[in-house]
């Protein structure tokens, strides 16, 4: 029997507007779906980009802020240039050589979660 597994990181957010500005406007994710148990209840939503899926949650018990998601990717220089051109004032990630080889770019969201984009070099 062959099984397939796919991990979907859950990241804690505290402010919907800041989360949308960072994940959608700056990094380029799209919203796949949103859920609230009732109006005014905490938001839980799925965002995706290039095959990567993240769940963002305002629910206090779902996850802990300050997590890191390691993202293997290709053409990191082009992605870095595209997001740098947006002029997002709260985060300006650099493109650096990774100590283990390749290149890395780390973007930290307004809640302390890090997306560590890496390209083998």
Helices and strands as residue ranges (DSSP letters): E 9-12, H 16-19, I 20-26, E 30-35, E 44-49, E 52-57, E 68-72, H 76-84, E 96-97, E 103-108, E 114-119
